[in-house]
């Protein structure tokens, strides 16, 4: 019985916080592997400017290259449209028996606004990443009730902060994998606003 985690996001860029958290979830939830799926366009960030899908995918592939239990899928990027979790889950359910959808703590409170949230619950277990710094539950609805909260090993790293630091010519050593740092420098990412 295959049990995998699906970890979606913009990943602009993938950073060490994502990787440390994902490894922690894999161990806590006893997952065979975690599949990172970069969104082509995130429904909740439609007006935010992101790096090209190809750059974000390339950085993910570089970051995950040597880690046997991390995989990367270009499924959402190949759709060339807004990336809805329900569509991705329907596709991956064809291959995997049990899917755990890994989402950030704040996302569970917006979950009722996602496309077809009740269908998502039928296809996957929702695993919510909780940190020591997470605020108390804002409210409880059926989605919060259905979710599994996991306290992960994590470090506070933000992709926004990384982009801002690069733009300001500040170093980002130790925030991203070394090969991702080289890729960002080589392709002059985040230099422009």
Backbone as a printed PyTorch tensor [residue, N CA C, xyz], in Angstrom:
tensor([[[  0.8520,  -1.1910,   0.0000],
         [  0.0000,   0.0000,   0.0000],
         [  0.8870,   1.2400,   0.0000]],

        [[  0.8350,   2.0220,  -1.0770],
         [  1.7040,   3.1980,  -1.1530],
         [  1.0680,   4.3880,  -0.4470]],

        [[  1.8590,   5.0320,   0.3880],
         [  1.3870,   6.1990,   1.1250],
         [  2.3860,   7.3150,   0.8890]],

        [[  1.9340,   8.3310,   0.1560],
         [  2.8430,   9.4060,  -0.2250],
         [  2.3230,  10.7530,   0.2680]],

        [[  3.2410,  11.6790,   0.4000],
         [  2.8740,  13.0460,   0.7370],
         [  2.9410,  13.9020,  -0.5100]],

        [[  2.0130,  14.8130,  -0.6450],
         [  2.0480,  15.7830,  -1.7390],
         [  2.2290,  17.1550,  -1.1040]],

        [[  3.2570,  17.8390,  -1.5510],
         [  3.6320,  19.1290,  -1.0010],
         [  3.6410,  20.1240,  -2.1600]],

        [[  2.5990,  20.9450,  -2.2420],
         [  2.5040,  21.9090,  -3.3260],
         [  2.8910,  23.2910,  -2.8650]],

        [[  3.1460,  24.1580,  -3.8200],
         [  3.4790,  25.5350,  -3.4790],
         [  4.0880,  26.2500,  -4.6610]],

        [[  4.4310,  27.4980,  -4.4410],
         [  5.0770,  28.2770,  -5.5090],
         [  6.5550,  27.8990,  -5.5880]],

        [[  7.1720,  27.6660,  -4.4390],
         [  8.5920,  27.3120,  -4.3500],
         [  9.4480,  28.3130,  -5.1330]],

        [[  9.3830,  29.5650,  -4.7130],
         [ 10.0620,  30.6450,  -5.4340],
         [ 10.9510,  31.4440,  -4.4820]],

        [[ 12.0950,  30.8540,  -4.0450],
         [ 12.6490,  29.5480,  -4.4050],
         [ 12.3540,  28.4790,  -3.3430]],

        [[ 12.6210,  27.2340,  -3.7150],
         [ 12.6760,  26.1500,  -2.7280],
         [ 13.7880,  26.5240,  -1.7530]],

        [[ 13.5620,  26.3140,  -0.4570],
         [ 14.6010,  26.6610,   0.5120],
         [ 14.7540,  25.5620,   1.5600]],

        [[ 15.7540,  25.7140,   2.4120],
         [ 16.0610,  24.6800,   3.4040],
         [ 14.9260,  24.4700,   4.3930]],

        [[ 14.1320,  25.4870,   4.6460],
         [ 12.9660,  25.3300,   5.5190],
         [ 11.9770,  24.3290,   4.9560]],

        [[ 11.7200,  24.4050,   3.6360],
         [ 10.8390,  23.4320,   2.9830],
         [ 11.3820,  22.0110,   3.1600]],

        [[ 12.6780,  21.8670,   2.9440],
         [ 13.3020,  20.5330,   2.9460],
         [ 13.3330,  19.9240,   4.3470]],

        [[ 13.6790,  20.7350,   5.3340],
         [ 13.7290,  20.2410,   6.7170],
         [ 12.3300,  19.8300,   7.1730]],

        [[ 11.3480,  20.6760,   6.8670],
         [  9.9560,  20.3850,   7.2380],
         [  9.4620,  19.1110,   6.5560]],

        [[  9.7210,  18.9970,   5.2620],
         [  9.2500,  17.8280,   4.5030],
         [  9.8790,  16.5390,   5.0310]],

        [[ 11.1640,  16.5730,   5.3480],
         [ 11.8220,  15.3760,   5.8930],
         [ 11.1790,  14.9890,   7.2230]],

        [[ 10.8730,  15.9770,   8.0330],
         [ 10.2310,  15.7530,   9.3220],
         [  8.8470,  15.1080,   9.1350]],

        [[  8.0620,  15.6370,   8.1960],
         [  6.7210,  15.0800,   7.9280],
         [  6.8300,  13.6430,   7.4310]],

        [[  7.7990,  13.3910,   6.5670],
         [  7.9760,  12.0260,   6.0390],
         [  8.1750,  11.0360,   7.1810]],

        [[  8.9930,  11.4300,   8.1590],
         [  9.2770,  10.5430,   9.2880],
         [  8.0770,  10.4250,  10.2250]],

        [[  7.4780,  11.5540,  10.5840],
         [  6.3460,  11.5420,  11.5210],
         [  5.1710,  10.7430,  10.9600]],

        [[  4.8970,  10.9260,   9.6600],
         [  3.7250,  10.3100,   9.0420],
         [  4.0600,   8.9750,   8.3600]],

        [[  5.3000,   8.5480,   8.4410],
         [  5.7260,   7.2660,   7.8760],
         [  5.3660,   7.1550,   6.3940]],

        [[  5.7840,   8.1370,   5.6210],
         [  5.4740,   8.1810,   4.1940],
         [  6.5760,   7.5160,   3.3840]],

        [[  6.1610,   6.9110,   2.2870],
         [  7.1140,   6.2880,   1.3730],
         [  7.9870,   7.3720,   0.7290]],

        [[  7.3390,   8.4660,   0.3060],
         [  8.0580,   9.5800,  -0.3120],
         [  7.1870,  10.8250,  -0.2620]],

        [[  7.8030,  11.9450,  -0.5570],
         [  7.0670,  13.2050,  -0.6780],
         [  7.3020,  13.7440,  -2.0820]],

        [[  6.1990,  14.1140,  -2.7270],
         [  6.2580,  14.6580,  -4.0830],
         [  6.0140,  16.1640,  -3.9970]],

        [[  7.0120,  16.9200,  -4.3950],
         [  6.8950,  18.3760,  -4.4390],
         [  6.2830,  18.7590,  -5.7820]],

        [[  5.2490,  19.5730,  -5.7420],
         [  4.5590,  19.9520,  -6.9770],
         [  4.4610,  21.4750,  -7.0620]],

        [[  5.3310,  22.0880,  -7.8750],
         [  5.2430,  23.5420,  -8.0170],
         [  4.0020,  23.9260,  -8.8120]],

        [[  3.3020,  24.9570,  -8.3330],
         [  2.1030,  25.4400,  -9.0120],
         [  2.5010,  26.2270, -10.2540]],

        [[  1.7030,  26.1060, -11.3030],
         [  1.9110,  26.9750, -12.4670],
         [  1.4830,  28.3900, -12.0570]],

        [[  0.2380,  28.5180, -11.6170],
         [ -0.2590,  29.7560, -11.0080],
         [ -1.0490,  29.3350,  -9.7800]],

        [[ -0.6490,  29.8220,  -8.6160],
         [ -1.3700,  29.4870,  -7.3930],
         [ -2.6860,  30.2650,  -7.3580]],

        [[ -3.8060,  29.5750,  -7.0600],
         [ -5.0960,  30.2710,  -7.0260],
         [ -5.1210,  31.4170,  -6.0220]],

        [[ -4.3270,  31.3090,  -4.9740],
         [ -4.3310,  32.3330,  -3.9320],
         [ -3.2600,  33.3980,  -4.1590]],

        [[ -2.4960,  33.2350,  -5.2500],
         [ -1.4540,  34.2230,  -5.5520],
         [ -1.5030,  34.6030,  -7.0280]],

        [[ -2.7190,  34.7070,  -7.5730],
         [ -2.8610,  34.9500,  -9.0090],
         [ -2.2410,  36.2620,  -9.4630]],

        [[ -2.2160,  37.2560,  -8.5690],
         [ -1.7190,  38.5700,  -8.9790],
         [ -0.2910,  38.8260,  -8.4970]],

        [[  0.2640,  37.8300,  -7.8140],
         [  1.6530,  37.9730,  -7.3640],
         [  2.5870,  37.6200,  -8.5190]],

        [[  3.6740,  38.3620,  -8.6230],
         [  4.6320,  38.0730,  -9.6920],
         [  5.5920,  36.9990,  -9.1840]],

        [[  5.6720,  35.9100,  -9.9260],
         [  6.5690,  34.8130,  -9.5460],
         [  7.6050,  34.6130, -10.6470]],

        [[  8.6920,  33.9520, -10.2880],
         [  9.6810,  33.5730, -11.3020],
         [  9.0110,  32.6190, -12.2770]],

        [[  9.6230,  32.4440, -13.4250],
         [  9.0330,  31.5630, -14.4330],
         [  8.8790,  30.1520, -13.8600]],

        [[  7.8690,  29.4660, -14.3400],
         [  7.6170,  28.0890, -13.8970],
         [  8.8570,  27.2290, -14.1280]],

        [[  9.5480,  27.4550, -15.2440],
         [ 10.7190,  26.6430, -15.5700],
         [ 11.8430,  26.8560, -14.5580]],

        [[ 12.0830,  28.1070, -14.1610],
         [ 13.1220,  28.3820, -13.1590],
         [ 12.7590,  27.7070, -11.8300]],

        [[ 11.4990,  27.8250, -11.4180],
         [ 11.0920,  27.2500, -10.1340],
         [ 11.2040,  25.7270, -10.1600]],

        [[ 10.8260,  25.1300, -11.2900],
         [ 10.9390,  23.6750, -11.4440],
         [ 12.4110,  23.2500, -11.4350]],

        [[ 13.2480,  23.9740, -12.1500],
         [ 14.6800,  23.6480, -12.2030],
         [ 15.3050,  23.6910, -10.8130]],

        [[ 14.9510,  24.7330, -10.0260],
         [ 15.5210,  24.8400,  -8.6770],
         [ 15.0640,  23.6690,  -7.8040]],

        [[ 13.7940,  23.2620,  -7.9550],
         [ 13.2960,  22.1050,  -7.1900],
         [ 14.0670,  20.8500,  -7.5580]],

        [[ 14.2350,  20.6230,  -8.8590],
         [ 14.9450,  19.4110,  -9.3150],
         [ 16.3630,  19.3800,  -8.7590]],

        [[ 17.0300,  20.5290,  -8.7880],
         [ 18.4000,  20.6180,  -8.2600],
         [ 18.4120,  20.3170,  -6.7620]],

        [[ 17.4610,  20.9000,  -6.0300],
         [ 17.4250,  20.7490,  -4.5660],
         [ 17.1260,  19.3140,  -4.1460]],

        [[ 16.3020,  18.6200,  -4.9340],
         [ 15.8420,  17.2820,  -4.5410],
         [ 16.6750,  16.1640,  -5.1500]],

        [[ 17.6020,  16.5210,  -6.0050],
         [ 18.3350,  15.5710,  -6.8320],
         [ 18.9110,  14.3740,  -6.0810]],

        [[ 19.5340,  14.5920,  -4.9420],
         [ 20.2320,  13.4960,  -4.2500],
         [ 19.4260,  12.8790,  -3.1160]],

        [[ 18.1530,  13.2650,  -2.9870],
         [ 17.3640,  12.7930,  -1.8480],
         [ 16.3870,  11.7200,  -2.3360]],

        [[ 16.6170,  10.4580,  -1.9550],
         [ 15.8510,   9.3550,  -2.5520],
         [ 14.3460,   9.3780,  -2.2480]],

        [[ 13.9460,   9.9840,  -1.1300],
         [ 12.5280,   9.9640,  -0.7750],
         [ 11.8080,  11.2680,  -1.1290]],

        [[ 12.5040,  12.1670,  -1.8410],
         [ 11.8670,  13.3830,  -2.3520],
         [ 11.7960,  13.2990,  -3.8710]],

        [[ 10.6380,  13.6120,  -4.4050],
         [ 10.4640,  13.6270,  -5.8550],
         [  9.8230,  14.9420,  -6.2570]],

        [[  9.8980,  15.2310,  -7.5340],
         [  9.3530,  16.4750,  -8.0500],
         [  8.4430,  16.1230,  -9.2260]],

        [[  7.3110,  16.7870,  -9.3200],
         [  6.4030,  16.5660, -10.4470],
         [  6.1140,  17.8900, -11.1400]],

        [[  6.1160,  17.8520, -12.4670],
         [  5.7800,  19.0520, -13.2390],
         [  4.3170,  19.0210, -13.6960]],

        [[  3.5040,  18.1810, -13.0420],
         [  2.1020,  18.0230, -13.4510],
         [  1.3720,  19.3640, -13.5530]],

        [[  1.4380,  20.1830, -12.5050],
         [  0.6860,  21.4460, -12.5080],
         [  1.2750,  22.4340, -13.5100]],

        [[  2.5810,  22.4310, -13.6490],
         [  3.2210,  23.3470, -14.5970],
         [  2.8120,  23.0040, -16.0300]],

        [[  2.7120,  21.7200, -16.3280],
         [  2.3370,  21.3040, -17.6880],
         [  0.8940,  21.6690, -18.0440]],

        [[  0.0650,  21.9590, -17.0350],
         [ -1.3320,  22.3170, -17.3160],
         [ -1.4540,  23.7400, -17.8670]],

        [[ -0.4610,  24.5780, -17.6180],
         [ -0.4600,  25.9810, -18.0990],
         [ -1.7200,  26.7470, -17.7220]],

        [[ -2.1980,  26.5220, -16.5090],
         [ -3.3850,  27.2240, -16.0390],
         [ -3.3150,  27.3430, -14.5160]],

        [[ -4.3250,  27.9400, -13.9100],
         [ -4.3600,  28.0300, -12.4540],
         [ -4.3270,  26.6150, -11.8780]],

        [[ -3.4910,  26.3980, -10.8790],
         [ -3.2910,  25.0650, -10.3050],
         [ -4.2370,  24.8410,  -9.1310]],

        [[ -5.2170,  23.9680,  -9.3420],
         [ -6.1420,  23.6360,  -8.2610],
         [ -5.7690,  22.2810,  -7.6770]],

        [[ -5.6890,  22.2150,  -6.3520],
         [ -5.2970,  21.0000,  -5.6490],
         [ -6.1810,  19.8180,  -6.0290]],

        [[ -7.4810,  20.0540,  -6.1810],
         [ -8.4070,  18.9520,  -6.4780],
         [ -8.0260,  18.2540,  -7.7840]],

        [[ -7.6200,  19.0090,  -8.8010],
         [ -7.2420,  18.4190, -10.0950],
         [ -5.9770,  17.5770,  -9.9520]],

        [[ -5.0430,  18.0870,  -9.1790],
         [ -3.7800,  17.3640,  -8.9480],
         [ -4.0470,  16.0670,  -8.1920]],

        [[ -4.8750,  16.1310,  -7.1600],
         [ -5.1790,  14.9270,  -6.3760],
         [ -5.8750,  13.8750,  -7.2280]],

        [[ -6.8060,  14.2920,  -8.0710],
         [ -7.4970,  13.3230,  -8.9470],
         [ -6.4900,  12.5910,  -9.8300]],

        [[ -5.5060,  13.3240, -10.3150],
         [ -4.4860,  12.7090, -11.1640],
         [ -3.6160,  11.7300, -10.3690]],

        [[ -3.1540,  12.1340,  -9.1960],
         [ -2.2380,  11.3000,  -8.4230],
         [ -2.9450,  10.1190,  -7.7660]],

        [[ -4.2360,  10.2340,  -7.5800],
         [ -5.0130,   9.1310,  -6.9850],
         [ -5.0360,   7.9280,  -7.9360]],

        [[ -4.7880,   8.1720,  -9.2200],
         [ -4.7240,   7.0780, -10.2100],
         [ -3.5140,   6.1870,  -9.9340]],

        [[ -2.5030,   6.7390,  -9.2750],
         [ -1.2490,   6.0190,  -9.0460],
         [ -1.0720,   5.5620,  -7.6050]],

        [[ -1.5320,   6.3900,  -6.6480],
         [ -1.2350,   6.1120,  -5.2370],
         [ -2.4930,   5.7820,  -4.4420]],

        [[ -2.3750,   4.7810,  -3.5710],
         [ -3.5030,   4.3530,  -2.7380],
         [ -3.8690,   5.4040,  -1.7060]],

        [[ -2.8450,   5.9110,  -1.0200],
         [ -3.0940,   6.8310,   0.0810],
         [ -2.2460,   8.0770,  -0.0930]],

        [[ -2.9270,   9.2330,  -0.0710],
         [ -2.2380,  10.5070,  -0.2610],
         [ -2.4390,  11.3770,   0.9700]],

        [[ -1.3330,  11.9540,   1.4280],
         [ -1.4000,  12.9390,   2.4990],
         [ -1.0470,  14.2850,   1.8760]],

        [[ -1.9820,  15.2180,   1.9420],
         [ -1.7810,  16.5490,   1.3850],
         [ -1.1900,  17.4300,   2.4790]],

        [[  0.0240,  17.9010,   2.2540],
         [  0.7550,  18.6780,   3.2490],
         [  0.5140,  20.1660,   2.9830]],

        [[ -0.0570,  20.8440,   3.9780],
         [ -0.3270,  22.2750,   3.8040],
         [  0.1950,  23.0650,   4.9990]],

        [[  0.4180,  24.3240,   4.7840],
         [  0.8840,  25.2060,   5.8440],
         [ -0.2250,  25.5140,   6.8340]],

        [[  0.1760,  25.9150,   8.0230],
         [ -0.7610,  26.1440,   9.1320],
         [ -1.8650,  27.1350,   8.7660]],

        [[ -1.4910,  28.2590,   8.1520],
         [ -2.5020,  29.2730,   7.8360],
         [ -3.4810,  28.8020,   6.7610]],

        [[ -3.0530,  27.8780,   5.9200],
         [ -3.9220,  27.4050,   4.8330],
         [ -5.1720,  26.6790,   5.3290]],

        [[ -5.0920,  26.0310,   6.4790],
         [ -6.2540,  25.2710,   6.9580],
         [ -7.4180,  26.2110,   7.2830]],

        [[ -7.1150,  27.4430,   7.6360],
         [ -8.1770,  28.3930,   7.9740],
         [ -8.8240,  29.0050,   6.7260]],

        [[ -8.1770,  28.8300,   5.5800],
         [ -8.7630,  29.2720,   4.3040],
         [ -9.2820,  28.0830,   3.4970]],

        [[ -9.1640,  26.9010,   4.0670],
         [ -9.4390,  25.6800,   3.3000],
         [-10.8570,  25.6620,   2.7150]],

        [[-11.8090,  26.2320,   3.4350],
         [-13.1960,  26.2660,   2.9470],
         [-13.3370,  27.0790,   1.6570]],

        [[-12.3360,  27.9270,   1.3460],
         [-12.3920,  28.7250,   0.1120],
         [-11.7380,  28.0090,  -1.0680]],

        [[-11.0900,  26.8730,  -0.8170],
         [-10.4360,  26.1390,  -1.8930],
         [-11.4860,  25.5390,  -2.8210]],

        [[-11.0850,  25.2210,  -4.0300],
         [-11.9940,  24.5950,  -4.9860],
         [-12.3140,  23.1680,  -4.5280]],

        [[-13.5970,  22.8640,  -4.3740],
         [-14.0910,  21.5330,  -4.0000],
         [-13.4150,  20.9550,  -2.7490]],

        [[-13.4580,  21.6780,  -1.6430],
         [-12.7570,  21.1980,  -0.4390],
         [-13.2780,  19.8530,   0.0760]],

        [[-14.5830,  19.5810,  -0.0800],
         [-15.1250,  18.2950,   0.3850],
         [-14.5900,  17.1330,  -0.4380]],

        [[-14.3890,  17.3680,  -1.7270],
         [-13.8170,  16.3260,  -2.5940],
         [-12.3470,  16.0820,  -2.2410]],

        [[-11.6480,  17.1520,  -1.8880],
         [-10.2420,  17.0020,  -1.4760],
         [-10.1600,  16.0580,  -0.2800]],

        [[-11.0810,  16.2420,   0.6760],
         [-11.0910,  15.3800,   1.8720],
         [-11.3260,  13.9180,   1.5360]],

        [[-12.0710,  13.6580,   0.4560],
         [-12.3210,  12.2630,   0.0570],
         [-11.0820,  11.6240,  -0.5670]],

        [[-10.2370,  12.4550,  -1.1690],
         [ -9.0790,  11.9290,  -1.8990],
         [ -7.7960,  11.8870,  -1.0740]],

        [[ -7.7270,  12.7150,  -0.0340],
         [ -6.4600,  12.8150,   0.7000],
         [ -6.6970,  13.1030,   2.1770]],

        [[ -5.7230,  12.7040,   2.9850],
         [ -5.6800,  13.1250,   4.3870],
         [ -4.9720,  14.4700,   4.3980]],

        [[ -5.5040,  15.4130,   5.1380],
         [ -4.8780,  16.7360,   5.2200],
         [ -3.9130,  16.7540,   6.3990]],

        [[ -2.6670,  17.0780,   6.1170],
         [ -1.6380,  17.1720,   7.1540],
         [ -1.2040,  18.6330,   7.2360]],

        [[ -1.4080,  19.2190,   8.3970],
         [ -1.1270,  20.6390,   8.5840],
         [  0.1750,  20.8070,   9.3600]],

        [[  1.0640,  21.6170,   8.8070],
         [  2.3570,  21.8720,   9.4340],
         [  2.2010,  22.8890,  10.5530]],

        [[  2.6020,  22.4770,  11.7260],
         [  2.4850,  23.3440,  12.8970],
         [  3.8900,  23.6100,  13.4210]],

        [[  4.1270,  24.8590,  13.7650],
         [  5.4280,  25.2070,  14.3450],
         [  5.2240,  25.6640,  15.7660]],

        [[  6.3130,  25.7500,  16.4890],
         [  6.2190,  26.2620,  17.8610],
         [  5.6460,  27.6750,  17.8780]],

        [[  5.9000,  28.4200,  16.7930],
         [  5.4420,  29.8090,  16.7250],
         [  4.0000,  29.9420,  16.2150]],

        [[  3.3600,  28.8240,  15.8450],
         [  1.9950,  28.8880,  15.3110],
         [  1.0400,  29.4470,  16.3570]],

        [[  0.1980,  30.3740,  15.9100],
         [ -0.7920,  30.9640,  16.8220],
         [ -1.8690,  29.9210,  17.1320]],

        [[ -2.6510,  30.1170,  18.1860],
         [ -3.7230,  29.1640,  18.5000],
         [ -4.7320,  29.0920,  17.3540]],

        [[ -5.5150,  28.0360,  17.3190],
         [ -6.5140,  27.8640,  16.2640],
         [ -7.4100,  29.1020,  16.1810]],

        [[ -7.5610,  29.6320,  14.9640],
         [ -8.4300,  30.7980,  14.7550],
         [ -9.8890,  30.4170,  14.9910]],

        [[-10.2600,  29.2880,  14.4460],
         [-11.6240,  28.7730,  14.5770],
         [-11.5740,  27.3110,  14.1840]],

        [[-12.6240,  26.5880,  14.4610],
         [-12.6740,  25.1740,  14.0870],
         [-13.8940,  24.9640,  13.2010]],

        [[-13.6580,  24.4000,  12.0200],
         [-14.7620,  23.9870,  11.1510],
         [-14.5140,  22.5240,  10.8010]],

        [[-15.3020,  21.9750,   9.9000],
         [-15.1520,  20.5350,   9.6070],
         [-13.8010,  20.2070,   8.9690]],

        [[-13.1780,  21.1940,   8.3000],
         [-11.8850,  20.9450,   7.6700],
         [-10.7640,  20.9350,   8.7150]],

        [[-10.8450,  21.8480,   9.6600],
         [ -9.8770,  21.8670,  10.7670],
         [-10.0180,  20.5670,  11.5620]],

        [[-11.2700,  20.1450,  11.7900],
         [-11.5400,  18.8980,  12.5120],
         [-10.9630,  17.6790,  11.8060]],

        [[-11.0420,  17.6890,  10.4750],
         [-10.6100,  16.5270,   9.6900],
         [ -9.0880,  16.4620,   9.5390]],

        [[ -8.4200,  17.5800,   9.7620],
         [ -6.9750,  17.6510,   9.5240],
         [ -6.1740,  17.0230,  10.6510]],

        [[ -4.9820,  16.5700,  10.2960],
         [ -4.0090,  16.0900,  11.2740],
         [ -2.9340,  17.1650,  11.3970]],

        [[ -2.7250,  17.6550,  12.6060],
         [ -1.7110,  18.6850,  12.8280],
         [ -0.4250,  18.0090,  13.2740]],

        [[  0.6680,  18.3470,  12.6140],
         [  1.9590,  17.7700,  13.0030],
         [  2.9340,  18.8760,  13.3760]],

        [[  3.5710,  18.6730,  14.5120],
         [  4.6070,  19.6030,  14.9720],
         [  5.8950,  19.1730,  14.3010]],

        [[  6.3500,  19.9540,  13.3330],
         [  7.5320,  19.5560,  12.5770],
         [  8.7700,  20.2640,  13.0930]],

        [[  9.8710,  19.6180,  12.8150],
         [ 11.1540,  20.2820,  13.0180],
         [ 11.2060,  21.3320,  11.9080]],

        [[ 11.4630,  22.5420,  12.2470],
         [ 11.4770,  23.5530,  11.1960],
         [ 12.3080,  24.7400,  11.5800]],

        [[ 12.6790,  25.4970,  10.5650],
         [ 13.3710,  26.7490,  10.8190],
         [ 12.6230,  27.8270,  10.0510]],

        [[ 12.5890,  28.9980,  10.6410],
         [ 11.8280,  30.0930,  10.0420],
         [ 12.6080,  30.6820,   8.8710]],

        [[ 12.2650,  30.2210,   7.6750],
         [ 12.8540,  30.7830,   6.4600],
         [ 11.6800,  31.1360,   5.5500]],

        [[ 11.7600,  32.2940,   4.9380],
         [ 10.6840,  32.7240,   4.0600],
         [ 11.2350,  32.9840,   2.6630]],

        [[ 10.5160,  32.4900,   1.6490],
         [ 10.9280,  32.7160,   0.2600],
         [ 10.9150,  34.2100,  -0.0550]],

        [[  9.9570,  34.9330,   0.5060],
         [  9.8820,  36.3910,   0.2870],
         [ 11.1470,  37.0610,   0.8130]],

        [[ 11.5690,  36.6470,   2.0050],
         [ 12.7830,  37.2030,   2.5990],
         [ 13.9970,  36.8950,   1.7270]],

        [[ 14.0550,  35.6680,   1.2020],
         [ 15.1820,  35.2800,   0.3370],
         [ 15.2070,  36.1680,  -0.9100]],

        [[ 14.0540,  36.3490,  -1.5420],
         [ 13.9910,  37.1980,  -2.7420],
         [ 14.4140,  38.6370,  -2.4190]],

        [[ 13.9390,  39.1410,  -1.2850],
         [ 14.2910,  40.5090,  -0.8830],
         [ 15.7870,  40.6460,  -0.6090]],

        [[ 16.3640,  39.6210,   0.0200],
         [ 17.8010,  39.6580,   0.3260],
         [ 18.6230,  39.6550,  -0.9680]],

        [[ 18.2400,  38.8150,  -1.9190],
         [ 18.9730,  38.7670,  -3.1890],
         [ 18.8650,  40.1230,  -3.8820]],

        [[ 17.6620,  40.6650,  -3.8900],
         [ 17.4420,  41.9660,  -4.5310],
         [ 18.3040,  43.0620,  -3.8830]],

        [[ 18.4870,  42.9540,  -2.5750],
         [ 19.2710,  43.9500,  -1.8390],
         [ 20.7670,  43.5970,  -1.7820]],

        [[ 21.1810,  42.5950,  -2.5690],
         [ 22.5810,  42.1490,  -2.5830],
         [ 23.0740,  41.6640,  -1.2270]],

        [[ 22.1830,  41.0350,  -0.4610],
         [ 22.5680,  40.4280,   0.8130],
         [ 22.7460,  38.9230,   0.5990]],

        [[ 23.6280,  38.2890,   1.3570],
         [ 23.8830,  36.8580,   1.1590],
         [ 22.7020,  35.9840,   1.6050]],

        [[ 22.5630,  34.8480,   0.9440],
         [ 21.5210,  33.8760,   1.3290],
         [ 22.1360,  32.5020,   1.6110]],

        [[ 23.4060,  32.5060,   2.0180],
         [ 24.0430,  31.2480,   2.4120],
         [ 23.2170,  30.5950,   3.5120]],

        [[ 23.1490,  29.2880,   3.4950],
         [ 22.4660,  28.4690,   4.5130],
         [ 20.9420,  28.5560,   4.4550]],

        [[ 20.3970,  29.4220,   3.6170],
         [ 18.9350,  29.5190,   3.5060],
         [ 18.4060,  28.6010,   2.4100]],

        [[ 19.2220,  28.4050,   1.3780],
         [ 18.8510,  27.5180,   0.2640],
         [ 19.9850,  26.5220,   0.0470]],

        [[ 19.6940,  25.3680,  -0.5740],
         [ 20.7910,  24.4410,  -0.8960],
         [ 21.8280,  25.1470,  -1.7810]],

        [[ 23.0720,  24.7280,  -1.6380],
         [ 24.1760,  25.3910,  -2.3480],
         [ 23.9480,  25.4500,  -3.8610]],

        [[ 23.4480,  24.3400,  -4.4380],
         [ 23.2390,  24.3160,  -5.8950],
         [ 22.1190,  25.2640,  -6.3190]],

        [[ 21.1470,  25.4680,  -5.4320],
         [ 20.0730,  26.4260,  -5.7190],
         [ 20.6390,  27.8440,  -5.6780]],

        [[ 21.5080,  28.1140,  -4.7220],
         [ 22.1750,  29.4120,  -4.6400],
         [ 22.9420,  29.6880,  -5.9350]],

        [[ 23.6750,  28.6890,  -6.4160],
         [ 24.4350,  28.8460,  -7.6670],
         [ 23.4840,  29.1300,  -8.8320]],

        [[ 22.3510,  28.4300,  -8.8590],
         [ 21.3720,  28.6150,  -9.9370],
         [ 20.7940,  30.0340,  -9.9020]],

        [[ 20.4500,  30.5140,  -8.7120],
         [ 19.8920,  31.8710,  -8.5570],
         [ 20.9030,  32.8990,  -9.0640]],

        [[ 22.1670,  32.7330,  -8.6780],
         [ 23.2200,  33.6800,  -9.1000],
         [ 23.4440,  33.6150, -10.6100]],

        [[ 23.5300,  32.4030, -11.1260],
         [ 23.8120,  32.2160, -12.5510],
         [ 22.7050,  32.8230, -13.4170]],

        [[ 21.4570,  32.6690, -12.9670],
         [ 20.3230,  33.1500, -13.7640],
         [ 19.8410,  34.5390, -13.3430]],

        [[ 20.6010,  35.1580, -12.4180],
         [ 20.2910,  36.5190, -11.9520],
         [ 18.8310,  36.6710, -11.5100]],

        [[ 18.3330,  35.6460, -10.7880],
         [ 16.9500,  35.7060, -10.3060],
         [ 16.8350,  36.6930,  -9.1730]],

        [[ 15.6680,  37.2890,  -9.0430],
         [ 15.2870,  38.1910,  -7.9390],
         [ 16.0590,  39.5080,  -7.8990]],

        [[ 16.7860,  39.8090,  -8.9640],
         [ 17.5300,  41.0680,  -8.9920],
         [ 16.5930,  42.2510,  -9.2790]],

        [[ 15.5860,  42.0100, -10.1070],
         [ 14.6270,  43.0720, -10.4370],
         [ 13.4390,  42.9800,  -9.4930]],

        [[ 12.7330,  44.0600,  -9.3240],
         [ 11.5140,  44.0440,  -8.4990],
         [ 10.4110,  43.2960,  -9.2170]]])
